[in-house]
């Protein structure tokens, strides 16, 4: 099994990916990244699956990918997250994953996306607490007022 890319290196690889996408997709991925990182200061950037930016905190939050005609932001536990603003528009039939497909010219609702990211963090923290062995205390970050 390959060892994970250090966070500093992952961030640099994401920077390079955005620069490589010299069109609207790079700008969109950069904006999505900015919003995600603003949602919580403890989010960690990772680089997985041979070229995908991943954002995590106490577990995976989302994966970002640029395709020919869209930027796809896939939430690993999207089916378990509240989505009152109806951001999810892809992968709606699955049991776990849900995605947001962003097309050229789409406006990103920063407030709604931050709320979705924070819901994913809350989900991860609850899941982590459930996995803690009896009699031990899992190291879980207290949710900050957001």
Long-range contacts (C-beta under 8 A, 24 or more apart in sequence): 4-46, 4-48, 5-46, 5-47, 5-48, 7-44, 7-45, 7-46, 9-47, 10-45, 10-46, 10-47, 10-53, 10-54, 11-45, 13-47, 13-53, 14-45, 14-47, 14-53, 17-51, 17-53, 17-66, 21-66, 24-104, 24-105, 25-66, 25-67, 25-70, 25-71, 25-104, 26-66, 28-66, 28-71, 28-102, 28-106, 28-108, 29-53, 29-64, 29-66, 29-71, 31-108, 32-64, 32-71, 32-73, 32-102, 32-108, 32-113, 33-64, 35-108, 35-110, 35-113, 35-114, 35-117, 36-61, 36-62, 36-113, 36-117, 38-110, 38-114, 39-113, 39-114, 39-117, 39-118, 39-121, 39-146, 40-117, 40-118, 40-121, 40-144, 40-146, 42-141, 43-117, 43-121, 55-117, 57-121, 57-124, 57-141, 58-121, 58-124, 58-125, 58-127, 58-128, 58-140, 58-141, 59-124, 59-127, 59-128, 60-124, 61-117, 61-120, 61-121, 61-124, 62-117, 62-120, 69-103, 69-104, 70-101, 70-102, 70-103, 71-101, 71-102, 72-99, 72-100, 72-101, 72-102, 73-99, 73-100, 73-102, 74-98, 74-99, 74-100, 75-99, 75-100, 75-116, 75-120, 76-120, 77-120, 77-123, 77-124, 77-127, 78-120, 80-123, 81-116, 81-119, 81-120, 81-123, 82-119, 83-116, 84-115, 85-109, 85-112, 85-115, 85-116, 87-112, 87-113, 87-116, 114-146, 118-143, 118-146
